[in-house]
């Protein structure tokens, strides 16, 4: 099979899309390096200024971003680990195990994706208030440990990536359920688990709606909750707000740089039919 040739037009389009994707991040850094008076002028600045260290220090102190980054790392890591574990187990059950009402239960799980999360806010807040979990990190971790998308995603992957003959051979060799999951299911699901972990980590890191209800800025805030109170005043300091947004984005960039190749490799392996 011949490999299609890549011409100059393809490189030009890729360069254009890359520049368009990076521009919001670059302009955030530019705005964070200016002062509020310069940002209010027209046209807006298109190059860096000299106020970046001062604005970063102000955002770090005013929003207590050190604590917020630590809290967000704990929350996002716990949510990603829990979602990957439980979704893989549930996806394996729906993909390869036989039990009554399996298809009906799968439809119920998928159907929960169509329920707006706003409908669960009041009963969920009443529940965490009853157990005295308000302004504690477990109030934003436990409700997100399982996702319907994760279950469906892992079910679809394991349906193709895990042959039933392999499960039967492991059963014949005397493997129990735990050994089967550890030595057969998890290795087959590893590429999809990496992709799901990355997607879940990013969503948990950027989540704002529920954390701003369950947490407070003076207690145990996540990054998004801490940034919500940054730059407040009669005239909001947009440069400090942009500096805080830049600090809140940098950890995600580091994760993508470190694990980007593994994530892309997992997506490509999952896209190839065996």
Secondary structure by P-SEA (a helix, b strand, c coil): cccccccaaaaaaaaaaaaaaaaaaaaaaaaaacccccccccccccccccaaaaaaaaaaaccaaaaaaaaaaaaaaaaaaaaaaaaaaaaaaaccccccaaaaaaaaaaaaaacccccaaaaaaaaaaaaccccccccccccccccaaaaaaaaaaaaccccaaaaaaaaaacccaaaaaaccccccaaaaaaaaaaaaaaaaaaccaaaaaaccccccccaaaaaaacccccccaaaaaaaaaaaaaaaaaaaaaacaaaaaaaaaaaaccc
